């Protein structure tokens, strides 16, 4: 990296959009900022295949489908075992049998998607909630570890507890999910 590169300037530019990568694009950037790229000396040439050791291959998930776990099943031991397998092999899984109606889930997903896709201009819910303060009960931010990690990722996160602090666009759908 050249001496002229100022990582802190790019980090502040990302934070100042209140919308993460979406905000950078809206602001007119024409190239991928360096905060999202590995330094040249750490990148593999694109023509070299990535080889996995036999140990890594053996740990690969046993199926090409995301595990689906019915937590409403009567056999608690099998549910616990399925969660353990899915967590070890995949790191995540889909939960069914929880009793939340599909319509409520779809409404909640649409509301959260709308929040994340909205602009982050001053006065918006995103700008009002944008924070890196870990103890804050309600917040929105891009890259929770942006200032600690070597390379940024295109990840935005929102969190709100308790429900009364949920952004208006998400409050009704989130309430439907809380029972």
CORLIN-V596644 format. One record per backbone hydrogen bond with DSSP energy under -1.0 kcal/mol. NH is the residue of the N-H (numbers start at 1). CO is the residue of the C=O. Records with the same first field share a line. If there is no record, write none. Layout:
BEGIN
NH->CO + CO
END
This chain:
BEGIN
5->2
10->6
11->7
12->8
13->9
14->10
15->11
16->12
17->14
18->15
24->20
25->21
26->22
27->23
28->25
29->24
36->33
37->34
42->39
43->40
48->45
57->53
58->54
59->55
60->57
69->94
71->69 + 96
73->70
76->74
79->75
80->76
81->77
82->78
83->79
84->80
85->81
86->82
87->83
88->84
89->85
90->86
91->86
94->67
96->69
105->101
106->102
107->103
108->104
109->105
110->106
111->107
112->108
113->109
114->110
115->111
116->112
117->113
118->114
124->121
128->124
129->125
130->126
131->140
136->133
139->159
140->129
141->157
143->155
146->143
148->145
149->145
152->35
155->153
157->141
159->139
165->162
166->163
170->167
171->167
174->170
175->171
176->172
177->173
END
